[in-house]
Amino acid sequence: MRDCVLVHGGWCGGWHWEEIAVRLRSVGISVYAPTLAGMAERASEATARTGLNTHVENVVALLEQRDLRDVVLVGHSYGGAVITGVAHRRLGRIAELVYLDAFIPRDGESLADVLGAEFVVQARKAVEEAGTPDLLPPLFPVEASVGWTGQRAEAHAARMCSHPLASLFDPLRAPGAPEGRRSFIYCAGQPLGLFDGYAAAARASAAWRSFELPCPPDA
């Protein structure tokens, strides 16, 4: 059975996959859910140079150190940019890329380019107010992104962390064709509007498999 590597989104860590990892392992799937540098339990590693390509290297190192092959590589939200970078390294290890309501930047494009000038202004202001020049505090209410309220939302919010600012401005290095079959899973229950274009492009392309779930972004 294939190995499955789950890459978390912004302001989170490998913990974000705990519930689904348990379910996958219960049916015999080998699951890895790394925390990216500068986030969650790796917060102390954050520097002004902790960028998107740092996170790509984190996942590449996991694949190589564990000698993982025929891998299903899953990226959620920001994690989509990370797995795109990994796939373009063409390591000969990836069977499929799964974008779960995730960004798919182009070669040379940063997340700041994708999100636009208004987001950049908001991010710069949040960093200044927090007094953390290398780290961006959470910008979005938990209820808006995960789709639930109450104790579960409070527990989720308590585990959220700051995100390395440089990773949002670091341009993706993605020359040539990516490795692996590609699938996009669109969360249609409470769409943020950020991933609609990617979902539509996947539906229209014979090169992609396309799926839709009636759930909020935190599927």
Secondary structure as a PSIPRED ss2 file (coil, helix, strand):
# PSIPRED VFORMAT (PSIPRED V4.0)

   1 M C   1.000  0.000  0.000
   2 R C   1.000  0.000  0.000
   3 D E   0.000  0.000  1.000
   4 C E   0.000  0.000  1.000
   5 V E   0.000  0.000  1.000
   6 L E   0.000  0.000  1.000
   7 V E   0.000  0.000  1.000
   8 H C   1.000  0.000  0.000
   9 G C   1.000  0.000  0.000
  10 G C   1.000  0.000  0.000
  11 W C   1.000  0.000  0.000
  12 C C   1.000  0.000  0.000
  13 G C   1.000  0.000  0.000
  14 G H   0.000  1.000  0.000
  15 W H   0.000  1.000  0.000
  16 H H   0.000  1.000  0.000
  17 W H   0.000  1.000  0.000
  18 E H   0.000  1.000  0.000
  19 E H   0.000  1.000  0.000
  20 I H   0.000  1.000  0.000
  21 A H   0.000  1.000  0.000
  22 V H   0.000  1.000  0.000
  23 R H   0.000  1.000  0.000
  24 L H   0.000  1.000  0.000
  25 R H   0.000  1.000  0.000
  26 S H   0.000  1.000  0.000
  27 V C   1.000  0.000  0.000
  28 G C   1.000  0.000  0.000
  29 I C   1.000  0.000  0.000
  30 S E   0.000  0.000  1.000
  31 V E   0.000  0.000  1.000
  32 Y E   0.000  0.000  1.000
  33 A C   1.000  0.000  0.000
  34 P C   1.000  0.000  0.000
  35 T C   1.000  0.000  0.000
  36 L C   1.000  0.000  0.000
  37 A C   1.000  0.000  0.000
  38 G C   1.000  0.000  0.000
  39 M C   1.000  0.000  0.000
  40 A H   0.000  1.000  0.000
  41 E H   0.000  1.000  0.000
  42 R H   0.000  1.000  0.000
  43 A H   0.000  1.000  0.000
  44 S H   0.000  1.000  0.000
  45 E H   0.000  1.000  0.000
  46 A C   1.000  0.000  0.000
  47 T C   1.000  0.000  0.000
  48 A C   1.000  0.000  0.000
  49 R C   1.000  0.000  0.000
  50 T C   1.000  0.000  0.000
  51 G C   1.000  0.000  0.000
  52 L H   0.000  1.000  0.000
  53 N H   0.000  1.000  0.000
  54 T H   0.000  1.000  0.000
  55 H H   0.000  1.000  0.000
  56 V H   0.000  1.000  0.000
  57 E H   0.000  1.000  0.000
  58 N H   0.000  1.000  0.000
  59 V H   0.000  1.000  0.000
  60 V H   0.000  1.000  0.000
  61 A H   0.000  1.000  0.000
  62 L H   0.000  1.000  0.000
  63 L H   0.000  1.000  0.000
  64 E H   0.000  1.000  0.000
  65 Q H   0.000  1.000  0.000
  66 R C   1.000  0.000  0.000
  67 D C   1.000  0.000  0.000
  68 L C   1.000  0.000  0.000
  69 R C   1.000  0.000  0.000
  70 D C   1.000  0.000  0.000
  71 V E   0.000  0.000  1.000
  72 V E   0.000  0.000  1.000
  73 L E   0.000  0.000  1.000
  74 V E   0.000  0.000  1.000
  75 G E   0.000  0.000  1.000
  76 H E   0.000  0.000  1.000
  77 S E   0.000  0.000  1.000
  78 Y C   1.000  0.000  0.000
  79 G H   0.000  1.000  0.000
  80 G H   0.000  1.000  0.000
  81 A H   0.000  1.000  0.000
  82 V H   0.000  1.000  0.000
  83 I H   0.000  1.000  0.000
  84 T H   0.000  1.000  0.000
  85 G H   0.000  1.000  0.000
  86 V H   0.000  1.000  0.000
  87 A H   0.000  1.000  0.000
  88 H C   1.000  0.000  0.000
  89 R C   1.000  0.000  0.000
  90 R C   1.000  0.000  0.000
  91 L C   1.000  0.000  0.000
  92 G C   1.000  0.000  0.000
  93 R C   1.000  0.000  0.000
  94 I E   0.000  0.000  1.000
  95 A E   0.000  0.000  1.000
  96 E E   0.000  0.000  1.000
  97 L E   0.000  0.000  1.000
  98 V E   0.000  0.000  1.000
  99 Y E   0.000  0.000  1.000
 100 L E   0.000  0.000  1.000
 101 D E   0.000  0.000  1.000
 102 A E   0.000  0.000  1.000
 103 F C   1.000  0.000  0.000
 104 I C   1.000  0.000  0.000
 105 P C   1.000  0.000  0.000
 106 R C   1.000  0.000  0.000
 107 D C   1.000  0.000  0.000
 108 G C   1.000  0.000  0.000
 109 E C   1.000  0.000  0.000
 110 S C   1.000  0.000  0.000
 111 L H   0.000  1.000  0.000
 112 A H   0.000  1.000  0.000
 113 D H   0.000  1.000  0.000
 114 V H   0.000  1.000  0.000
 115 L H   0.000  1.000  0.000
 116 G C   1.000  0.000  0.000
 117 A H   0.000  1.000  0.000
 118 E H   0.000  1.000  0.000
 119 F H   0.000  1.000  0.000
 120 V H   0.000  1.000  0.000
 121 V H   0.000  1.000  0.000
 122 Q H   0.000  1.000  0.000
 123 A H   0.000  1.000  0.000
 124 R H   0.000  1.000  0.000
 125 K H   0.000  1.000  0.000
 126 A H   0.000  1.000  0.000
 127 V H   0.000  1.000  0.000
 128 E H   0.000  1.000  0.000
 129 E H   0.000  1.000  0.000
 130 A H   0.000  1.000  0.000
 131 G C   1.000  0.000  0.000
 132 T C   1.000  0.000  0.000
 133 P C   1.000  0.000  0.000
 134 D C   1.000  0.000  0.000
 135 L E   0.000  0.000  1.000
 136 L E   0.000  0.000  1.000
 137 P C   1.000  0.000  0.000
 138 P C   1.000  0.000  0.000
 139 L C   1.000  0.000  0.000
 140 F C   1.000  0.000  0.000
 141 P C   1.000  0.000  0.000
 142 V H   0.000  1.000  0.000
 143 E H   0.000  1.000  0.000
 144 A H   0.000  1.000  0.000
 145 S H   0.000  1.000  0.000
 146 V H   0.000  1.000  0.000
 147 G C   1.000  0.000  0.000
 148 W C   1.000  0.000  0.000
 149 T C   1.000  0.000  0.000
 150 G C   1.000  0.000  0.000
 151 Q H   0.000  1.000  0.000
 152 R H   0.000  1.000  0.000
 153 A H   0.000  1.000  0.000
 154 E H   0.000  1.000  0.000
 155 A H   0.000  1.000  0.000
 156 H H   0.000  1.000  0.000
 157 A H   0.000  1.000  0.000
 158 A H   0.000  1.000  0.000
 159 R H   0.000  1.000  0.000
 160 M C   1.000  0.000  0.000
 161 C C   1.000  0.000  0.000
 162 S C   1.000  0.000  0.000
 163 H E   0.000  0.000  1.000
 164 P E   0.000  0.000  1.000
 165 L C   1.000  0.000  0.000
 166 A H   0.000  1.000  0.000
 167 S H   0.000  1.000  0.000
 168 L H   0.000  1.000  0.000
 169 F H   0.000  1.000  0.000
 170 D C   1.000  0.000  0.000
 171 P C   1.000  0.000  0.000
 172 L C   1.000  0.000  0.000
 173 R C   1.000  0.000  0.000
 174 A C   1.000  0.000  0.000
 175 P C   1.000  0.000  0.000
 176 G C   1.000  0.000  0.000
 177 A C   1.000  0.000  0.000
 178 P C   1.000  0.000  0.000
 179 E C   1.000  0.000  0.000
 180 G C   1.000  0.000  0.000
 181 R E   0.000  0.000  1.000
 182 R E   0.000  0.000  1.000
 183 S E   0.000  0.000  1.000
 184 F E   0.000  0.000  1.000
 185 I E   0.000  0.000  1.000
 186 Y E   0.000  0.000  1.000
 187 C E   0.000  0.000  1.000
 188 A C   1.000  0.000  0.000
 189 G C   1.000  0.000  0.000
 190 Q C   1.000  0.000  0.000
 191 P C   1.000  0.000  0.000
 192 L C   1.000  0.000  0.000
 193 G C   1.000  0.000  0.000
 194 L C   1.000  0.000  0.000
 195 F C   1.000  0.000  0.000
 196 D H   0.000  1.000  0.000
 197 G H   0.000  1.000  0.000
 198 Y H   0.000  1.000  0.000
 199 A H   0.000  1.000  0.000
 200 A H   0.000  1.000  0.000
 201 A H   0.000  1.000  0.000
 202 A H   0.000  1.000  0.000
 203 R H   0.000  1.000  0.000
 204 A H   0.000  1.000  0.000
 205 S C   1.000  0.000  0.000
 206 A C   1.000  0.000  0.000
 207 A C   1.000  0.000  0.000
 208 W E   0.000  0.000  1.000
 209 R E   0.000  0.000  1.000
 210 S E   0.000  0.000  1.000
 211 F E   0.000  0.000  1.000
 212 E E   0.000  0.000  1.000
 213 L E   0.000  0.000  1.000
 214 P C   1.000  0.000  0.000
 215 C C   1.000  0.000  0.000
 216 P C   1.000  0.000  0.000
 217 P C   1.000  0.000  0.000
 218 D C   1.000  0.000  0.000
 219 A C   1.000  0.000  0.000
